[in-house]
Amino acid sequence: MKIGLITPPWVPVPPPAYGGLEAVVDRLARGLADAGHDVLLAAPGNSDCPVPCVPGLPEAHPDAGIIAETNREMRHLVGAYAGLGDRDVIHDHSIAGPLYRHRPSGVPVVVTNHGPFDDDTNVLFGAMQQDTTIVAISESQAASARGVRIDRVVHHGMDVDQVPVGNGSGGYALFLGRMSPDKGAHEAIGIARAAGVPLRLAAKMREEAEHEYFDHEIAPLLGAEVEYVGEVDEDDKYQLLGEAVAMLNPIQWAEPFGLVMIEALACGTPVVTTSPGSVPEIVEDGRTGYIRDDPDELAAVLAKAAQLDRGACREEAEKRFTTRRMVQDHVRLYEDLISRR
C-alpha cells in the first residue's frame, strides 16, 4: 500500500525528548516501511524519521504569538495534503487536518484522536465523521466519545525488543511525565514518603504553567529522598526505569493512553498507579503492578512492589504492546478502507 502519515507541526518526528504522539507515529512509520509498504510522512521539516518525507513543510520551533502558530499549522496541513495526493490511504494524527476541505479526492482518510473526547473535541470529530474514519487509542477513551462513531480501538505499541530489561537495583520509585497537576507529581511525593521509598522525578518542564507548578508545589518538597532529575532523553529514560523498583503513576485525570506505563513494563518495571482512564487496560493489578485510588493504599503497595515478577512485566509488553502488533492493527484498518472504496 501507499500510505501517507500526517503529524501536527509542533514537534519533530521522532521527538528529541518528550512527545508521545510523535514517538508513536515514528514507530508506526518505520514499522509500516519494514513491512514493505510505501510510506510518505508529512511531519515538521526538521524531522529525521528514516522514511521519505513530504518536502517543504515548516520546521518545528518555538514561535511567538498565537497568530504565528496558527499560520504555521495552516501551512503545514495544506502542504501535507498536497504532498500526499497519490496515496492509497492517509492517516492524519492532527485534529484540524481532517477538516481541510481540499483533501485529495477519493483517498480514504483516517484520524486518530490522541487526546480526550470532551465537549469541544466531540463537536470536531462529529463534524468530520461523515468522510473520515475515527480511531481511538483505548476503550476508555472510546467510551467518552459522544455523537462520534469510533471505527476501532488501537492501543499504542513500542519497540520492546530494543529496550533493556532492568533489575530495579536503584531502589527508588520513578515518576515520569509532565510537570503538571493532572500527572500527579505532588501526589507521588506524598505516596513515596509514606512508603519510605526514595523518589526520582523525571518530567518535562518547559511551559510557564509547568514552571509555576514546580516552583509552588514540587520544589519545596525536594530533599535527600526526593530528587528532580529533569527532562530525560530516551536512553536515560530507560536506564531510570530499569533501575526503579516501580514506576509511580498517581494520574489525576482519565488519560486516553498512558504511554509511560508500557515503557515501564518493557523495562520489566511494575507500575503503581491510580485507576482513571486507560490504566486497567494496561496494568494487571497484582501481576504487572498495583491499581489503587486511596493514597494510603498506594503507599502500602508501593512498599512491596519490588516483590512483583519483573519478567511478567516484560512478558506483557512483548505480548500486547509491540510496534509489530500496532502495525498489524493499522494494516488491517487500511486494507478495510481501501476495499470499501
N, C-alpha and C positions, 0 to 999 in steps of 0.2 A: 504493500500500500504506500501511497504518497501522503504523508501525514504532516500537517502544519501545527505547530505549537506556539501559543502566544502567552507571554507573561506581562505583568504590569511594568511600567517604565522606571520603577523606583530603585530596584536593587539588581545588580548583575547576576547572571546565572553561570556557575553556581555562586552563592553568596560568599563574600570574603569572611564573614563571621556569622552573625545572627541573620536568619532568613529562612523560615520553614518552607514557605511556598516555593521559593526559588530552588531550594535543595531538592524538593520533591520533583519539580519539573526537570531539573538536571538529571536526576536518576531515571526518570521516565524517558527523556530524550535519548540518553545513552543506551538504555535497555531496549528501546524500540529499534535503534540503529543496529545493536548487536544481534537482534532477532531477524535482521535482514530487511527492515523497512527503510524507505526513503524519507528521512526526517529533515524538515526545514524549521528552524527555530526563529521566531520573532521575539527578540529579547533586547535589552539595552545594548548599545553599541560597544560598550566595554566589557561585555560578557566573554568568557573563554570556555564555554561548554564545547566539547570536541565533536560537534555536529555542524553541518552547514547552517549559517545564519542569514536572515534577511539583511542585506546591506543598507547602510544609510540611516539606521534608526538612532535617535539621540542617546547619548551616554547617560548612565545613571550617576547623578551627582547632586549635592545639595543646591537647591535654588532658593532665592529669597522671594517670598510672597506667593499667595495662592494663585495669582494670575499666571505667573511663570510656570507653576506646577501644572495648572490646567492646560496651558498651551502645549507643554511637553507631552502630557498624556494624549492630547488630541493628535499631535504629530506622530507619536508612537503608534497609536491604534490605526490611523489612516495608512501609514506606511506598512504596518503589519499585514492588514488585509489586502492591500495592493500587491504585496510581495508573495502572498500565499494563494493566488488565484488559480494555480494549476493543481492544487491538492485534491486528493480524493475525500479528505475529511480535515476539518480544522478544529482543534481543541483549544479553546480560549480559557485562560486561567485568570483573566481580569474580570471586573464586574461590569464596566461600561462597554467593553468591546462588543458583546453580542447585540447591543442595541444600535450599532453602527448601521445606517440604512443602505450603504453601498457595499455590503458584503458580496463576495463572488457568487453569482447566480448558480443555483443548483448544487452547491457544495454543502454537505451537512456540517452543522456547527454544534459542537459540544461545549458546555461550560461547566466547570467545577467550582462550586462555592467553597472557598477555603475559610470563610468566616461564618458567623452565626446567621440563622434565619430570624430576623426580627421584623418589627413593623415596617422599617424602611426597605430592607432587602427583600422582604416578601413582595412588596409592590414592584420592585425592579425585576425580580426573577419571574413574577407573574406576568409582567408585560412582555417578556421575551420568550415565554414557553411555547407559543404557537409555532415558532420556526426554529427553536433551539432545544437540544436535549440537555437536561439538567442532571448533574451528578452530585450526590452528597458524599461526604467523607466519613460519616458514621451513622449508625441507626439513630442515635440520639439526636444528631443534627437534623436528619431527615424528618424525624417526628415533630420538629419545631417549625417545619415549613407549613404555612397557612395559605391555601389557594394556589399552591405551587406543585406541579406534577413532577415528582422525582423519578427519573427513569431507573436508576440503580444506585447502590451504595458501593463505593470502592475505598477500602482502607489504604492508607499510605503504606509504602514499603521503603526499604533501605538496603544498602549493600552490606548485609550482615556478614558475609564471608570476609570482608575487608576490615572488620572491627575486631581488635584484640580482646580476648576474654580476660578480665581482671580477677584478682583473688581477694579483693577487699582489704588488702594489707594496710591501707592508710588509717583504718579505724574510725573514720569520720563519716557523717552523712553529708550528702551534696544537694544543695538547691541549685537548679539550673533553669534559666528562663529570662524573662524581662524584669527589670526593677519596677514593678507595678503592683498596686494593691490586689488586683484580681489574680495575680500569680501566687500570692501568699507568702512573700519573703518574711514579713513581720511575724506571721503565724509560725513559720518554720523555725525561727529563732526560739520562740517560747516552747515549742514542742521539743526541740533538741535539748534545750537546757533542762526541761523537766525529765527527759530520758537520761540525762547525764552523758550524752553523746556529742562530741565536737562537731561543729557545723562549718562547712565552707559554702559560700555563696558565689556562684559564677553567673553573672547576669549582664545583659545588655543595658547600658545606661548612657543614652545619647540625647534624648529629648528633655526639654525643660521639666516636664511633669515627672519624668523618671528621676532627674536630679533632685527635685523638690521632695519626692517621696523618700529617696535615700537619705537626704540631709535631715529630714524631720523624724522619720520613723525607724531607719535602719542604723545610721551612723552612731547614734547614742547607745546602741546595744552591742556594738562590736567590742571584742576583747580577746583574751587569750584563747578561748574556746569557740569563738565565732569570728570567722575571717572572711572578708570580701576579697575575692581574687580577680575581679574584673570580668570583662567580656573575653571569652577564650576562642581560639580557632579550633578546627576540627580535631587535630592531633591532641592538643591539650585537653579538649573536652573528653575524649575517650580515655585519656590517662586518668583524669579526675574521676570519671565514672567508674573505671575499672578498679581503682583503689578505694572507692567508697564502699562501706558496708551496706548502704542503701541510698537510693535517691529519695529525698523527702519532697513531696509534691502536694502541699496542702492547698490545692487550687480552690479559688473562691468564686468561680463562675463556671457555667456549662460550656467548657471549651469543646469545640467541634471535634478536634482530634489532637491528642497530646503527643506530638512527635518525640518529645524528650523521653517519654515513657518507653517507647520501643527502642530508642537509643540506649537507654539504661539496660533493658532486657538483653539487647545484643551484646553488651559488655558482661552479662552474667550478673547484673546488679539488681536486687529486688527493689520494688517501688512501694513506698509507704505513702499513702495518698488519701485525700478525701474523695467523695463519690460522684461529684457532678459531671454532667456531660458524658463523654465517651469512655470515662475511666473503666466501668465494668466490662466494656468490650475489649479492653486491652490487658488489664491486670486480673489474674485469678487469685482471689483472696485466699491466703493461707498457703499458696504454692509459689506464685511469682511475686508476691508482695502482700501487703495488707491494705484493706479499704476500711477506713473508719471516719466518722464525721465529728466525733467528740475529741477535743484536743487532748484530754487526759488519756483517752483510749489510744490515740495516735502515739503519744509518748510511750505508753506501755508496749505497743507492738514495735515501735522503733528500737526499743532497748533489746528486743530479741530477733530483729530482722536478720542479723548476721548468721542465725541458725538455719535460715532457709537455703535450699539447694540452688546454688548459682548455676549448675548445669541445667536445671529445669528452666531457668530464666532464658538462657541461651537457646535451649531447645524450642521454646515457644516462639522466640524471634525467628529462628530458622524455619519453623513450620508455617507461621502465619504472616510475617511482616517483611518478606524479602522483596527486592526490586523485581525479581523474576515473576513472583505472583502478581504484583501490581501491574506489570507489563501485560501479562496474560489476560488479566481482567479488562484492561483497556483495549487490547486487540479484539477480544470478543465483542466489546461495545462498538468499536469502529466497524467491524465486519457486519454487525447487525444493521447499522445505519446505512452502510453502502448498499446492502441487499434491499433495504426498504426503499432506497432511492430508485 
